[in-house]
Amino acid sequence: MEFRVPMQHVLAYVENKDRLRLAQVCKDWNQVVFARWTVLDLSQEPETASRWLKFFGSQPQRFPKLRKLKVEFSMTLSDSDIQLGSLNLNGCQGLTEDGIAALLPHQTSLTDLQLYWNLSVTDSLLFSVAAFLPGLQALNLSGCQKITDDGIRVLAASCPGIRELDLTRCARLTDASVEAVAGGCRELTSLTLYACSALTDRALEAAAAGCPHLQSLDLCGAVKVTDRG
């Protein structure tokens, strides 16, 4: 008689270190082990909690269903072990910019910050980002309609390593923002300005002159841009 047990039920009884061994059996097992991991309990492994957190922090995409992380009585854990590299708060309308700003002083290693469609975001949050996240490489402000040129100027001057910047539907922005980004973010590879209708040929000229690594530029909806640009 054939007897089958779902893999996730088996994994519930397997310790963390043994799961890693199972993940090395083959590619299929590797995918199943990490894809089914919903709880990472390090309370029984206080000596290795620091190493586990570094592993999780460096490869969060391998734990798509992880919902609970438990760490208790770890004597080796320090502040540096809980530094995030990426923070995705897309569509979190219940979060205010004050709440987001309160996180930043404690997560200065962030390189990727996603704030799509958070209508509370203003220049004030951009000033905080500029102050605490100098190593930022990717920033999504799509739909953050309250930000202005002032916030982008400070951001561009303080975060020169930004490579990907999404300013979709930030309708208050003008050519001055693109000029600031082009002057401060020389490593930029992707700039999305969809529905930024105030932009003119000046923005294109600035991007062409100041962004030597630019690979993607979205100006859809920039109705004032002409053939000259």
Secondary structure, DSSP 8 states (H G I E B T S, - for coil): ------HHHHHTTS-HHHHHHHHTS-HHHHHHHHHT--EEE-TT-TTTHHHHHHHHHH-GGG-TT--EEE--S-SS--GGGG--SEEE-TT-TT--HHHHHHHGGG-TT--EEE-TT-TT--HHHHHHHHHH-TT--EEE-TT-TT--HHHHHHHHHH-TT--EEE-TT-TT--HHHHHHHHHH-TT--EEE-TT-TT--HHHHHHHHHH-TT--EEE-TT-TT--TT-
